[in-house]
Amino acid sequence: MSQTDLGLLDEGQRSNFIRLRTMILLRWVAIAGQLIAISVARQLYDLQLDLGMCYLAVGIAVAGNLVAMFVFPENKRLSETENFLMVMFDLLQLCFLLFLTGGLNNPFSLLVIAPVTVSAAVLSRRSTVLLNVTAFVFISLMAFLHVPLQTDDGLTLELPRVFIFGQWVAITIALVFISVYARRITTEMNTMSDALIATQMALARAQKLNDLGGVVAAAAHELGTPLATIKLTSAELIEDLDDHPDLQDDARLIREQADRCRDILRSMGRAGKDDLHMHQAPLAEVIREAAEPHENRGKQITIEERPEPASAPHPQILRRPEVIHGLRNLIQNAVDFARSQVWVEVIWTEARITVRILDDGQGFPPHLIGRLGDPLMRRRRSESERRSRPEYEGMGLGLFIAKTLLERSGAELSFANGADPFVGSEKGERRGAIVEVTWPRAAIEPPRRAPGDPVGENPRIEA
């Protein structure tokens, strides 16, 4: 299952999620804050500001907002380039205003971090780097070049050089740290969102196939009686029309077509799961159903049953799509990496059911075991791995989907590698990866019924 198949979004496409209206609203908030700061500085603290130039700087932002409001529709989604230009405009406008109001002596100089943080959250890595470099250049220039802050008494308000240097270092570190932090958190959230979408798609697909099979099974069941009647009637007509060969041939054709309809419905109905009797099945049969698509891929899949105690009856479990699909993904992963054989151990006790999937491959990379089940997890592959499995992308998405689906059914998953005594043993030993899935029996067993109680009437299938 690849990113292309799932339609997962890259960072350039994600920037298209931002509406122009959102950026305009944020800029109005910034404009209001700048006007309030200028008024307070002038009226309350009697600072000598070049009000004409300051209002010009704010007016540029106002003009940009007005142009965006009247030229573009409210629901416009900004492209990567448009988003970058909007944020760059805000950064330059803010730096110009800071230049007019004391540079790094102005406590509001920390606000240059804001545009870079926005970029790290929604724009590409390249755009974020460009904005970081631009912000760094301007705060470095403002450490030396700026319009000084003066009071009406002619007193120049200026921090000692050591504090200016400290302010410059603090802003520089904040630019790098906050942008990296914001980008990392946003990437994690986006990745998790994509993977959850993929999980929902996989589960929805399994459920649709399940429902479709139920519809076909119900159709086959309902049409069985009329088809049998047609066949019986056509057989009688064949006997009665011995003196009419042409009509007898038509009767034979009717019988053949009835048989054909029966065969078609039977073949389509093999996937039928809507019968209440098929809502549950023996545990081993559910495992076999999950493993079935991977049985002819050149690897031997062995299913072993280990009841504890040995006399414990075989459990019946609910045939949930998420259980089958999750186990199927785990078995697929084992088959992908096994050398020749995969084992599925089915263990049950009075309280718990455990499915352990093992293979004779190289096992999980030790440094990644703690991260298994994370979505879209990449790792570098050696040349030998690339040659042996060129189609494998190593996204970790299959394990994430399996883990999410199985945990939704009440299971707990653990990942490990084969025990040390098996390492270096001959081919065929269980020395590779181990995935253990454990459920409380109550989580996947159907409700208990008294002996002799009917299962119930099959529910009507809605079209």
C-alpha positions in Angstrom: 0.0 0.0 0.0 1.8 3.1 -1.2 1.3 6.8 -0.7 0.1 7.1 -4.2 -2.6 4.5 -3.7 -3.8 6.2 -0.6 -3.7 9.7 -2.0 -1.7 11.0 0.9 -0.8 14.6 0.8 2.6 16.0 0.6 3.7 19.3 2.2 3.1 21.3 -0.9 -0.4 20.2 -1.2 -1.0 20.8 2.5 -0.3 24.5 2.0 -3.3 24.7 -0.3 -5.5 24.0 2.8 -4.9 27.6 4.0 -7.7 30.0 3.1 -6.8 33.6 2.0 -9.5 34.7 4.5 -7.6 33.2 7.4 -4.4 35.0 6.4 -6.3 38.3 6.0 -7.9 37.9 9.5 -4.5 37.2 11.1 -3.1 40.3 9.4 -5.9 42.5 10.6 -5.1 41.3 14.2 -1.5 42.2 13.6 -2.4 45.6 12.2 -4.6 46.4 15.2 -1.8 45.4 17.6 0.7 47.6 15.7 -1.5 50.6 15.8 -2.2 50.1 19.6 1.6 49.7 20.3 2.4 52.9 18.3 -0.4 54.9 20.1 0.6 53.7 23.5 4.3 54.4 22.9 3.5 57.9 21.7 0.8 59.0 24.1 1.7 57.1 27.3 5.5 57.1 27.2 6.1 60.2 25.1 8.4 58.5 22.6 9.4 60.5 19.6 8.4 58.3 16.7 8.3 59.1 13.1 4.6 58.7 13.0 4.4 59.4 9.3 6.7 56.5 8.4 5.2 54.2 11.1 1.7 54.8 9.8 3.1 54.2 6.3 4.4 50.8 7.3 1.1 49.9 8.8 -0.7 51.4 5.8 1.2 49.0 3.5 -0.3 46.1 5.4 -3.8 47.6 5.3 -3.5 48.2 1.6 -2.3 44.6 1.1 -5.3 43.3 3.0 -7.7 45.5 1.1 -6.3 44.4 -2.3 -6.6 40.7 -1.3 -10.2 41.2 -0.1 -11.5 42.9 -3.2 -9.4 41.1 -5.9 -9.7 37.5 -4.7 -12.8 35.6 -3.6 -13.3 34.9 0.1 -13.0 31.1 -0.3 -9.7 31.2 -2.2 -7.2 28.6 -1.2 -3.6 29.8 -1.3 -1.0 27.9 -3.2 2.5 27.2 -1.8 3.9 30.2 -3.6 1.1 32.5 -2.6 1.3 31.5 1.0 5.1 32.0 1.0 4.7 35.5 -0.5 2.0 36.4 2.1 4.2 35.4 5.0 7.3 37.0 3.5 5.3 40.2 3.1 4.3 40.1 6.7 7.9 39.5 7.8 9.3 42.4 5.7 6.5 44.8 6.9 7.2 43.9 10.5 11.0 44.3 10.1 10.5 47.7 8.5 8.3 48.8 11.4 10.9 47.6 13.9 13.6 49.4 12.1 11.6 52.7 12.6 11.0 51.9 16.3 14.4 51.1 17.8 15.4 47.8 16.1 16.4 45.2 18.7 15.9 47.8 21.5 12.2 47.3 20.8 10.8 44.5 23.0 8.4 43.6 20.2 11.3 42.5 18.1 10.6 38.9 19.3 7.5 39.0 17.0 9.7 38.2 14.0 9.4 34.6 15.2 5.7 34.6 14.3 5.9 34.5 10.5 8.6 31.8 10.6 6.5 29.7 12.9 3.6 30.0 10.5 5.8 29.0 7.7 7.1 26.0 9.6 3.6 24.8 10.3 2.1 25.1 6.8 4.8 25.7 4.1 7.5 23.5 2.6 11.0 23.1 4.1 12.5 25.3 1.4 10.1 28.2 2.1 10.7 27.9 5.8 14.5 28.0 5.3 14.2 31.1 3.1 12.1 32.9 5.7 14.5 31.9 8.5 17.4 33.3 6.5 15.5 36.5 5.7 14.6 37.0 9.4 18.1 36.3 10.5 19.6 38.8 8.0 17.1 41.5 9.1 17.5 41.1 12.9 21.3 41.1 12.3 21.1 44.4 10.4 18.7 45.9 13.0 21.2 45.3 15.7 23.3 48.1 14.2 21.0 50.0 11.8 17.7 51.4 13.2 16.0 54.6 14.1 16.7 55.2 17.8 13.9 55.5 20.4 13.9 59.0 22.0 11.7 60.7 24.5 10.4 64.2 24.3 13.3 65.2 26.7 15.8 64.0 24.1 16.8 60.9 26.1 17.8 58.0 23.8 16.4 54.7 25.0 19.0 52.1 24.2 20.0 48.8 25.8 23.6 48.1 26.6 25.5 46.3 23.8 25.7 43.1 25.7 21.9 43.0 26.0 21.5 43.8 22.3 23.8 40.9 21.6 21.8 38.7 24.0 18.6 39.7 22.3 20.1 38.9 18.9 21.3 35.5 20.1 17.9 34.7 21.7 15.9 35.6 18.6 18.3 33.6 16.4 18.0 30.5 18.6 14.3 31.0 18.8 14.0 31.2 15.0 15.7 27.9 14.6 14.3 26.1 17.6 10.7 27.1 17.2 10.6 26.5 13.5 12.1 23.1 13.9 9.8 22.3 16.8 6.7 23.5 15.0 7.6 21.7 11.9 8.3 18.5 13.7 5.0 18.6 15.6 3.0 19.5 12.5 4.7 16.7 10.5 3.8 14.2 13.2 0.2 15.4 13.2 -0.1 15.3 9.5 1.5 11.9 9.2 -0.8 10.5 11.9 -3.8 12.1 10.1 -2.8 10.5 6.8 -2.3 7.2 8.3 -5.6 7.3 10.1 -7.3 8.1 6.8 -5.5 5.2 5.3 -6.7 3.0 8.1 -10.3 4.2 7.7 -10.1 3.5 3.9 -8.8 0.0 4.5 -11.5 -0.8 7.0 -14.2 0.8 4.8 -13.0 -1.2 1.8 -13.1 -4.4 3.9 -16.6 -3.6 5.2 -17.9 -2.8 1.7 -16.5 -6.1 0.4 -18.1 -7.8 3.3 -21.5 -6.1 2.7 -21.3 -6.9 -1.0 -20.7 -10.5 -0.3 -23.7 -10.5 2.0 -25.9 -9.1 -0.8 -24.7 -11.7 -3.2 -25.2 -14.5 -0.7 -28.7 -13.3 0.0 -29.5 -13.1 -3.7 -28.2 -16.6 -4.2 -30.3 -17.9 -1.4 -33.4 -16.0 -2.5 -33.1 -17.0 -6.1 -32.3 -20.6 -5.4 -36.0 -21.7 -5.2 -37.2 -20.0 -8.4 -34.2 -21.3 -10.3 -34.9 -24.8 -9.1 -38.5 -24.5 -10.1 -37.5 -23.3 -13.6 -35.1 -26.2 -13.9 -37.7 -28.8 -12.8 -40.3 -27.3 -15.1 -37.9 -27.2 -18.1 -37.0 -30.9 -17.5 -40.7 -31.8 -17.6 -41.2 -29.9 -20.8 -38.3 -31.7 -22.4 -40.0 -35.0 -21.7 -43.4 -33.8 -22.9 -42.1 -32.2 -26.2 -40.6 -35.3 -27.8 -42.8 -34.7 -30.8 -41.7 -31.1 -31.1 -37.9 -31.0 -31.4 -37.7 -27.3 -32.0 -39.6 -26.5 -28.7 -37.7 -29.2 -26.9 -34.4 -27.5 -27.8 -35.8 -24.2 -26.3 -36.7 -26.1 -23.1 -33.2 -27.5 -23.0 -31.8 -24.0 -23.4 -33.9 -22.8 -20.5 -32.6 -25.5 -18.3 -29.0 -24.8 -19.3 -29.4 -21.1 -18.6 -31.0 -21.8 -15.2 -28.0 -24.0 -14.4 -25.7 -21.2 -15.5 -27.4 -18.7 -13.3 -27.1 -21.1 -10.4 -23.4 -21.5 -11.0 -22.8 -17.8 -11.3 -24.6 -17.0 -8.1 -22.8 -19.8 -6.3 -19.4 -18.5 -7.4 -20.3 -14.9 -6.5 -21.8 -16.0 -3.2 -18.6 -17.6 -1.9 -17.7 -14.3 -0.3 -21.1 -14.1 1.4 -20.8 -13.1 5.1 -24.2 -11.7 5.9 -25.7 -14.9 7.1 -25.8 -14.7 10.9 -24.1 -18.1 11.0 -21.2 -16.5 9.2 -20.8 -13.7 11.7 -18.7 -16.0 13.8 -16.2 -18.8 13.0 -13.6 -20.9 14.7 -10.5 -18.9 15.5 -8.2 -21.1 13.3 -10.6 -20.6 10.3 -10.4 -16.8 10.7 -6.6 -17.0 10.7 -6.7 -19.2 7.6 -9.0 -16.6 5.9 -6.5 -13.8 6.8 -3.6 -15.8 5.5 -5.3 -17.1 2.3 -4.2 -14.2 -0.1 -0.5 -14.9 0.8 -0.4 -18.7 0.6 0.8 -18.7 -3.0 3.7 -16.3 -2.7 6.5 -18.8 -2.5 6.6 -19.0 1.4 5.1 -21.7 3.5 2.5 -20.6 6.1 2.0 -23.0 8.9 -0.8 -22.5 11.4 -0.3 -24.2 14.8 -2.9 -24.5 17.5 -1.8 -24.6 21.2 -4.6 -24.7 23.6 -3.8 -24.2 27.3 -4.8 -26.6 28.8 -4.7 -29.1 25.9 -8.3 -30.1 26.5 -9.6 -26.5 26.1 -12.3 -26.3 23.4 -11.5 -24.4 20.3 -12.9 -20.8 20.6 -15.4 -19.2 18.3 -14.8 -15.6 17.6 -16.5 -12.8 15.8 -15.6 -12.4 12.1 -14.9 -8.7 12.2 -13.4 -7.1 9.1 -10.8 -5.2 11.2 -9.6 -8.4 12.8 -9.2 -10.2 9.5 -7.7 -7.2 7.7 -5.3 -6.5 10.6 -4.0 -10.1 10.8 -3.7 -10.2 7.0 -1.4 -7.1 7.1 0.7 -8.7 9.8 1.0 -12.0 7.8 1.8 -10.1 4.7 4.6 -8.3 6.4 6.0 -11.7 7.7 5.7 -13.2 4.2 7.5 -10.2 2.7 10.5 -10.6 4.9 10.6 -14.4 5.5 13.2 -16.5 3.7 11.0 -19.6 3.3 8.5 -20.0 6.1 6.0 -18.2 8.3 4.4 -19.7 11.5 1.2 -18.5 13.0 0.8 -19.8 16.5 -2.8 -19.7 17.9 -2.8 -20.0 21.7 -5.9 -19.7 23.9 -6.6 -20.0 27.6 -9.8 -19.5 29.6 -9.2 -15.8 29.7 -7.1 -14.8 26.7 -6.6 -15.5 23.0 -3.1 -15.0 21.5 -2.0 -15.0 17.9 1.8 -15.1 17.4 3.2 -14.5 13.9 6.9 -15.6 13.4 9.1 -15.9 10.4 12.6 -17.1 9.5 13.8 -13.8 8.1 16.3 -11.3 9.6 13.9 -9.8 12.0 13.1 -6.2 12.8 15.9 -3.7 12.9 16.8 -3.5 16.6 16.9 0.3 16.7 13.3 0.5 15.2 11.5 -2.0 17.4 10.3 0.7 19.8 8.9 2.7 16.9 7.1 -0.2 15.1 3.5 0.7 14.4 4.3 4.4 13.9 2.8 5.6 10.6 5.0 6.3 7.5 8.2 5.3 9.2 11.2 5.1 6.8 14.6 3.6 7.1 17.6 3.4 4.8 18.0 0.1 3.1 21.2 -1.5 1.9 21.9 -2.3 -1.7 21.3 -6.0 -1.2 17.8 -5.2 0.3 17.0 -2.9 -2.6 18.0 -5.6 -5.1 16.0 -8.4 -3.3 12.9 -6.3 -2.8 12.9 -3.3 -5.1 9.2 -2.8 -4.8 9.2 -2.4 -1.0 9.1 1.2 0.2 9.4 0.6 3.9 6.8 3.1 4.9 5.5 1.2 8.0 2.0 2.0 6.9 0.9 -1.6 6.8 2.0 -2.2 10.4 0.3 1.0 11.5 -3.0 0.0 9.9 -2.8 -3.5 11.4 -2.0 -2.1 14.8 -4.8 0.5 14.7 -7.4 -2.0 13.5 -6.5 -4.7 15.9 -6.3 -2.4 18.9 -9.7 -1.1 17.9 -10.9 -4.7 18.3 -9.5 -4.8 21.9 -6.1 -6.4 21.1 -2.7 -5.6 22.5 0.3 -5.9 20.1 4.0 -6.4 20.9 6.9 -6.6 18.5 10.2 -8.5 19.1 12.9 -10.5 17.4 13.7 -14.2 17.7 15.4 -15.3 20.9 19.3 -15.4 20.9 19.5 -19.2 20.9 17.9 -19.2 17.4 20.2 -16.6 15.9 22.6 -18.2 13.5 20.6 -21.4 13.2 19.8 -23.1 10.0 17.3 -21.8 7.5 13.8 -22.6 8.7 14.2 -21.8 12.4 12.0 -19.2 14.0 14.7 -16.6 14.4 13.1 -13.6 12.6 10.4 -11.1 13.6 7.8 -11.9 16.2 4.5 -10.1 16.4 2.1 -11.1 19.2 -1.5 -10.1 19.3 -3.5 -10.8 22.5 -7.2 -10.3 23.2 -9.3 -10.8 26.2 -11.7 -13.5 25.1 -14.7 -11.4 25.9 -13.5 -8.8 23.4 -13.8 -11.0 20.3 -16.1 -13.8 21.3 -19.8 -13.7 20.4 -22.3 -13.4 23.2 -22.9 -16.7 24.8 -26.2 -18.5 24.1 -27.9 -21.2 25.9 -27.7 -24.6 24.2 -30.5 -25.0 21.7 -31.2 -21.3 21.4 -31.7 -20.2 17.8 -29.3 -17.8 16.2 -32.0 -15.5 15.0 -33.5 -14.3 11.8 -31.1 -13.0 9.2 -31.4 -9.2 9.0 -32.8 -7.6 5.9 -30.1 -6.3 3.6 -30.7 -2.7 2.8 -29.9 -1.6 -0.8 
